[in-house]
Amino acid sequence: MARRVEPSSSIWRNFYGPNLGYVEEQYELYKEDPNSVDPSLKAMFDEHGAPKWLDHTGEPQQDVVVGEISGHEVKKITAATQYIAAIRRFGHLEADVYAVGKELFTSDESNLLDPATYGVSEADLREIPADWVWDRTEPNVDTAYDVAELLCERYTGKTSFEFDHIHSEAERDWFLEQIESNSFVEEFSDTEKKQLLERLINVQSFEQFLHKTFVGQKRFSIEGLETMVPVLDYIVKAANKENIENIMMGMAHRGRLSVLAYVLGKPLEKIFSEFHYAPDKELIPSEGSTGISYGWTGDVSYHFGGTREVTNGEKATKINLANNPSHLEFVNPVVAGYTRAAQDDRTEKGYSKQNVNKAISVLIHGDAAFIGEGIVPETMNLSQIDAYHVGGTLHIIANNLVGFTTDNVEGRSTRYASDLAKGFEVPIIRVNADDPIAAVRAMQIAYEYTRTFKKDCVLDLMGYRRYGHNEMDEPRATQPELYGLIDKHPTVTELFANELQKENLVSDEEVKQIKDNVFAEMQREYDGMKTEELSGLSELNMPEYLAKSIDHYETAVDLEDLKKLNENLLKRPEGFNAFKRLNRVFNRRKNILEEGQKADWGEGEALAFASIIKDGIPIRLTGQDSERGTFAHRHLVLYDSETGEKYCPMHGLDEANASFDIHNSPLSETAVLGFEYGYSVHSPDTLVIWEAQFGDFANVAQVIFDQFISSARAKWGDKSNMVMLLPHGYEGQGPEHSSARLERFLQMAGENNWIVASVTSSAQFFHLLRRQALMRGREEARPLVVMSPKSLLRNERVASEAKEFTEGKFQAIRNQPNLRVSKKNATRLLLGSGKIMVDIEEAIEKSDENFNWLRALRVEQLYPFPTEELRKEIEQLPNLEEIVWVQEEPKNMGSWRFALEYLRELVQDDHMIKYVGRRERAATSVGEPNVHKIIQEEVVSRAINPKGGNDSEGN
Ligand SMILES: Cc1ncc(C[n+]2csc(CCOP(=O)(O)OP(=O)(O)O)c2C)c(N)n1
């Protein structure tokens, strides 16, 4: 470039940050008395006048342009700008973020960070003034070349950033400010550096102690990622400083013991004792551990969570580490649910009121699991949706470069494990785990970002794994090159100690002393550990309070109260233009509690909800299209036909003493169910309800049912009374809209872990829901699985009269409504549940037969199975010849095989127990509606035909 362009203000570029204030102050003094300031400053003010930023002449500040700029020069300047932008965007490609193995993982050459790619040379860059390509000022940054050098340092060092996928200008600017002004950098004092070193020595020594003491036991060591502990320390400290009440954390096996010991403060003695007594790690209740919840069958030690209260500032912050199954990442939505539950105020009517400053959520992921398991993006998709938002989750990828024995290239199609976060416009900060100071600073930015924008942020903590996947695995067999490098690689503690030694902050001797002290302390803890004998351990049974009946809840509601609720549910805000066709539906509701009238399913449900919130129990109901109801039976969120404004009739109830949250969920089962489950565990006072669109889709969330809802109480002591509504019933809609796979829920039933019901009247549903709500917070609380109706929603036969709501309670078995009971003559006891019993009711009505030989009962609660009620019934049937179990599901599905076990307890003669239903099938149902109809009719007819039993090979 021929002509140099000299901005008039270049002198002031050397001042930045706190210096600006100082110069301003000095200039004020200078104005009053030029000799009152330092001679060098005086000389500067004499020559240049007021500092640039104080020169408020009202005129835009003009740069002095020396000569004219040619088209060629404009091109160069544009190229320089592109190059500077590329450093920000692609700096991560060359960043020094690999603690080991950079050469193995970054082999592809990229020229995206070569200025030549943009058509600009080093010499060109040196010709361009810094402030033509950069808005900031820093000492000694005078040219575009200096800017490029500085930005390379900031974007390709031990920390790298990816935020170019974010569209919000405010967020992008925020990142630029943080990174380029370096304002986030909190200098570590010498004391803090020493404390950091001590922390690392503790963690490393703990792992080494376990390694040496419990040879050959799995512990999923943190070694290679020890830095995770100070990174978590930062979160705890920052959250406590902000008076955040809860930190909700979820993590997998990797490093969990170190996190339990050092972040959750679980006594080392307890951890040692769990190792000592359970070498095969079966049945280890963590009883007695600080804040560790536990069930009676227990779990392996690296699945337990815990709680701890920390107080550095004014108020306490509770750290909650969720219990976790082996199933990687499935804890994510559960933790999100905990967090939201801790943020919502449910004490007033209307929607609950969220305060995101009450709790934050932190999830630690494995690198292979983060990109591999679909539940990760499924949960991230919840993050910005009102109903599921938790104010931003801090994600830490504990990146050890390998997934068990699987290399990155086998484990993902993306460059980085973190890449999927980009689709959610989540920023990613990647940091070298061998630089603990950089890692803590990186977390500082991540933390500030989530707090500022209430959005998720990912910290990709790049370390390695010192051993194999577990400590008995030999990684050199599968990852020889990588382990060749790891074997030679010093620990982060060694590296950091060396650094501090170079800075003369610690001596070799001191480091040795700290290590010796830590080991001695561990040895003391180990020696002091209780020495009970292994033989003292035994398998435990479920606690008494779960074994007892739950029949004592009074769920009927006074008629006047119900009428008032019903009347108020029909009120609309002033000027609300309801959708006309819906008005007709609602008008019908006015009389449902009058003599001779009945309330159908939706009406019974609404009465249950209204009476529950009147009792001061909050409700949260979500599911796909749940506001209206998939089958349009609910309509609990109405839209003004003209303005589109929403109104929930539950919110207009003067009687309501608690919130009513109702939301359509995204098209997800696993994440949404996991979230609702988490919500229910953390908020036992709330009746949480999840509704599947069709029950068939519940199996998408199978892990949440298996690993959490059905078993968490027994394993970990986590209690939930949530309700799952799973539309179920054979109505000719084909294999995928018939079955909620009742058999699965029954197969998982044990130790009163949940209630499984299939009810056939709106009043029964009313009492069932109310009982579930009243159970809240109590020891006997447990989840409820309901096979809920589809076509029955509008069937008159399931509608109930007022007195059924105002008297009585839920009945586990019910009389078949239109059958004359003749106990003396009955030779067949017909048992079944759900829609088939309504079909049978209809068939009986149409038949001319007198059926005095038939006693039919609906088993409305399948689990716990009403054995005693049935025993009493059987005792009253002197001429009973057979018990026929009828179901519409195929023989290998539904409730038959489950019920058979109980029926065998009731009658000694196996020949008396017969089956009527579809034969064994691979698919849940046939596809052709007419074939369905024929089969259904045959099943019904055999159930009420004296010769109809035992058709195992039939239809
Ligand atoms: C859903 C699920 N699938 C498979 C496994 C078995 N498994 C346990 S750890 C692991 C590798 C995990 O790798 P990564 O996520 O990188 O975590 P790391 O163990 O390396 O810390 C696998 C496949 C599991 N626990 N959960």
PDBQT file of the ligand as one rigid body, heavy atoms in Angstrom, charges set to zero:
ROOT
HETATM    1  C1  LIG A1001     -27.922 -45.819  26.862  1.00  0.00    +0.000 C 
HETATM    2  C2  LIG A1001     -26.634 -46.543  27.109  1.00  0.00    +0.000 A 
HETATM    3  N1  LIG A1001     -26.088 -47.272  26.118  1.00  0.00    +0.000 NA
HETATM    4  C3  LIG A1001     -24.938 -47.944  26.327  1.00  0.00    +0.000 A 
HETATM    5  C4  LIG A1001     -24.302 -47.894  27.523  1.00  0.00    +0.000 A 
HETATM    6  C5  LIG A1001     -23.002 -48.675  27.776  1.00  0.00    +0.000 C 
HETATM    7  N2  LIG A1001     -21.892 -47.742  27.940  1.00  0.00    +0.000 N 
HETATM    8  C6  LIG A1001     -21.488 -47.376  29.159  1.00  0.00    +0.000 A 
HETATM    9  S1  LIG A1001     -20.301 -46.224  29.089  1.00  0.00    +0.000 SA
HETATM   10  C7  LIG A1001     -20.258 -46.246  27.424  1.00  0.00    +0.000 A 
HETATM   11  C8  LIG A1001     -19.322 -45.330  26.704  1.00  0.00    +0.000 C 
HETATM   12  C9  LIG A1001     -19.584 -43.922  27.066  1.00  0.00    +0.000 C 
HETATM   13  O1  LIG A1001     -18.680 -43.075  26.458  1.00  0.00    +0.000 OA
HETATM   14  P1  LIG A1001     -18.684 -41.548  26.802  1.00  0.00    +0.000 P 
HETATM   15  O2  LIG A1001     -20.045 -40.999  26.657  1.00  0.00    +0.000 OA
HETATM   16  O3  LIG A1001     -17.644 -40.910  25.972  1.00  0.00    +0.000 OA
HETATM   17  O4  LIG A1001     -18.326 -41.494  28.334  1.00  0.00    +0.000 OA
HETATM   18  P2  LIG A1001     -17.004 -42.031  29.054  1.00  0.00    +0.000 P 
HETATM   19  O5  LIG A1001     -17.303 -43.364  29.643  1.00  0.00    +0.000 OA
HETATM   20  O6  LIG A1001     -15.937 -42.096  28.026  1.00  0.00    +0.000 OA
HETATM   21  O7  LIG A1001     -16.730 -41.039  30.087  1.00  0.00    +0.000 OA
HETATM   22  C10 LIG A1001     -21.175 -47.136  26.934  1.00  0.00    +0.000 A 
HETATM   23  C11 LIG A1001     -21.381 -47.396  25.505  1.00  0.00    +0.000 C 
HETATM   24  C12 LIG A1001     -24.934 -47.162  28.542  1.00  0.00    +0.000 A 
HETATM   25  N3  LIG A1001     -24.431 -47.110  29.774  1.00  0.00    +0.000 N 
HETATM   26  N4  LIG A1001     -26.068 -46.478  28.299  1.00  0.00    +0.000 NA
ENDROOT
TORSDOF 0
